[in-house]
């Protein structure tokens, strides 16, 4: 398909002798908002690790924007245009908000309107107010905003969020969802892992439900909403 930005095909992955992924397969089109749904420990984060080069699949293929990612180190995958907001945020604790953002800034994709400090502060005004504070002194919500801003400063073609709003206060969650809606409107492709289905349904174009390391259902938000009761067993904690 000519508009396919990311294609994950037949991925197997292991942690030592334990197999975590069994033929994992899904795709993301340019500008598409895709979710990976499922209970904890079913393979969603492992799939992300394989995409960004933090884990090597034993079988299968991952192609992104014409590149074979399987053989690339993680830093080259990042340079190719994939931005990651990792589970647990992982901001640089001893750098200020401003320094965290500057540390990853680059326009390798030669975007005509690249992300800048000013645009990040416009997206998240709270970060502007805290620009001189160390990452370790931020609240969990502020750290998540910073992690998103840091990923955007790489000017990615695809943004991946692993547990986008986990552990955040409702008011901060709403701000994150508004941010993601804005990014989608701007045409950025997004993969989002989260448990807040009510917020995901209006945003997402495609959903993949993961169970025991494989996709067991896929469809759009209308289809997921219609089958929500039947599929709940796959998505509960």
ZIWOZI-V857291 format. One record per residue. RES is the residue in three letters. SS is DSSP state (@ for helix, = for strand, . for the rest). PHI is phi in whole degrees, -180 to 180 (999 if undefined). NEAR is the number of other ideal C-beta (glycine too) atoms within 8 Angstrom. Layout:
RES & SS & PHI & NEAR
RES & SS & PHI & NEAR
//
This chain:
UNK & . & 999 & 5
UNK & . & -65 & 3
UNK & . & -94 & 6
UNK & = & -72 & 10
UNK & = & -91 & 12
UNK & = & -128 & 14
UNK & = & -133 & 9
UNK & = & -104 & 14
UNK & = & -134 & 9
UNK & = & 60 & 9
UNK & = & -82 & 16
UNK & = & -111 & 13
UNK & = & -147 & 15
UNK & = & -129 & 9
UNK & = & -108 & 6
UNK & . & 61 & 4
UNK & . & -82 & 3
UNK & = & -93 & 6
UNK & = & -82 & 8
UNK & = & -107 & 9
UNK & = & -122 & 15
UNK & = & -127 & 8
UNK & = & 68 & 9
UNK & = & -58 & 18
UNK & = & -151 & 10
UNK & = & -166 & 11
UNK & = & -142 & 9
UNK & = & -132 & 12
UNK & = & -87 & 11
UNK & . & -58 & 9
UNK & . & 77 & 7
UNK & . & -92 & 11
UNK & = & -103 & 12
UNK & = & -120 & 15
UNK & = & -114 & 13
UNK & = & -113 & 13
UNK & = & -114 & 14
UNK & . & 149 & 11
UNK & . & -71 & 9
UNK & . & -62 & 4
UNK & . & 79 & 4
UNK & . & -95 & 10
UNK & . & 118 & 14
UNK & @ & -67 & 12
UNK & @ & -67 & 9
UNK & @ & -63 & 13
UNK & @ & -61 & 15
UNK & @ & -63 & 14
UNK & @ & -59 & 9
UNK & @ & -67 & 17
UNK & @ & -63 & 14
UNK & @ & -91 & 12
UNK & . & 86 & 13
UNK & . & -85 & 6
UNK & . & -150 & 8
UNK & . & -103 & 7
UNK & . & -66 & 12
UNK & . & -87 & 6
UNK & = & -156 & 6
UNK & = & 108 & 13
UNK & = & -141 & 10
UNK & = & -134 & 15
UNK & = & -119 & 10
UNK & = & -133 & 15
UNK & . & 50 & 8
UNK & . & 88 & 4
UNK & = & -103 & 8
UNK & = & -87 & 8
UNK & . & -82 & 12
UNK & . & -56 & 9
UNK & . & -94 & 4
UNK & . & -91 & 11
UNK & . & -70 & 6
UNK & @ & -61 & 9
UNK & @ & -68 & 7
UNK & @ & -74 & 9
UNK & @ & -67 & 14
UNK & @ & -61 & 11
UNK & @ & -66 & 8
UNK & @ & -72 & 11
UNK & . & 123 & 12
UNK & = & -111 & 13
UNK & = & -106 & 12
UNK & = & -115 & 10
UNK & = & -106 & 13
UNK & . & -75 & 8
UNK & . & -61 & 7
UNK & . & 86 & 5
UNK & . & 71 & 10
UNK & . & 54 & 5
UNK & . & -72 & 12
UNK & . & -76 & 8
UNK & . & -68 & 7
UNK & . & -97 & 6
UNK & . & -110 & 10
UNK & = & -72 & 10
UNK & @ & -55 & 13
UNK & @ & -59 & 9
UNK & @ & -68 & 9
UNK & @ & -58 & 15
UNK & @ & -73 & 15
UNK & @ & -66 & 9
UNK & @ & -60 & 9
UNK & . & -108 & 10
UNK & . & -66 & 11
UNK & . & -168 & 8
UNK & . & -116 & 8
UNK & . & -65 & 8
UNK & . & -84 & 8
UNK & . & 55 & 5
UNK & . & -64 & 8
UNK & . & -70 & 4
UNK & . & -132 & 3
UNK & . & -68 & 7
UNK & . & -70 & 9
UNK & . & -128 & 7
UNK & @ & -55 & 10
UNK & @ & -63 & 6
UNK & @ & -68 & 8
UNK & @ & -64 & 14
UNK & @ & -67 & 11
UNK & @ & -70 & 6
UNK & @ & -69 & 9
UNK & . & -127 & 13
UNK & @ & -56 & 7
UNK & @ & -60 & 8
UNK & @ & -68 & 15
UNK & @ & -63 & 8
UNK & @ & -67 & 6
UNK & . & -110 & 10
UNK & . & -58 & 10
UNK & . & -92 & 6
UNK & . & -81 & 9
UNK & = & -69 & 9
UNK & @ & -57 & 15
UNK & @ & -70 & 6
UNK & @ & -96 & 5
UNK & . & -89 & 13
UNK & . & -71 & 5
UNK & @ & -59 & 10
UNK & @ & -66 & 11
UNK & @ & -66 & 11
UNK & @ & -63 & 12
UNK & @ & -67 & 15
UNK & @ & -60 & 14
UNK & @ & -65 & 17
UNK & @ & -64 & 13
UNK & @ & -68 & 14
UNK & @ & -61 & 14
UNK & @ & -61 & 13
UNK & @ & -67 & 13
UNK & @ & -67 & 14
UNK & . & -67 & 14
UNK & . & -84 & 12
UNK & . & 54 & 12
UNK & . & -77 & 12
UNK & . & -89 & 10
UNK & = & -135 & 15
UNK & = & -109 & 14
UNK & = & -115 & 14
UNK & = & -119 & 13
UNK & = & -100 & 12
UNK & . & 60 & 9
UNK & . & -63 & 12
UNK & . & -129 & 13
UNK & . & -61 & 8
UNK & . & 76 & 4
UNK & . & -98 & 11
UNK & . & -66 & 6
UNK & @ & -54 & 6
UNK & @ & -67 & 6
UNK & @ & -74 & 12
UNK & @ & -56 & 12
UNK & @ & -60 & 8
UNK & @ & -67 & 11
UNK & @ & -65 & 15
UNK & @ & -64 & 12
UNK & @ & -63 & 8
UNK & @ & -61 & 12
UNK & @ & -66 & 14
UNK & @ & -64 & 9
UNK & @ & -64 & 9
UNK & @ & -64 & 11
UNK & @ & -65 & 12
UNK & @ & -60 & 6
UNK & . & -82 & 6
UNK & . & 93 & 6
UNK & . & -80 & 11
UNK & = & -73 & 15
UNK & = & -138 & 14
UNK & = & -112 & 14
UNK & = & -126 & 15
UNK & = & -106 & 14
UNK & . & -165 & 12
UNK & . & -103 & 7
UNK & . & -86 & 9
UNK & @ & -65 & 10
UNK & @ & -61 & 5
UNK & @ & -83 & 11
UNK & @ & -77 & 14
UNK & @ & -56 & 10
UNK & @ & -70 & 5
UNK & @ & -93 & 11
UNK & . & -81 & 12
UNK & . & -92 & 8
UNK & = & -147 & 12
UNK & = & -124 & 14
UNK & = & -124 & 12
UNK & = & -96 & 13
UNK & = & -108 & 15
UNK & = & -138 & 10
UNK & . & 51 & 6
UNK & . & 80 & 13
UNK & = & -147 & 11
UNK & = & -79 & 10
UNK & = & -108 & 7
UNK & = & -159 & 10
UNK & = & -146 & 8
UNK & = & 175 & 8
UNK & . & -90 & 9
UNK & @ & -66 & 11
UNK & @ & -63 & 6
UNK & @ & -67 & 8
UNK & @ & -67 & 13
UNK & @ & -61 & 8
UNK & @ & -70 & 6
UNK & . & -108 & 10
UNK & @ & -56 & 9
UNK & @ & -64 & 5
UNK & @ & -68 & 5
UNK & @ & -93 & 11
UNK & @ & -58 & 8
UNK & @ & -62 & 5
UNK & @ & -80 & 12
UNK & @ & -109 & 11
UNK & . & -72 & 6
UNK & . & -74 & 4
//
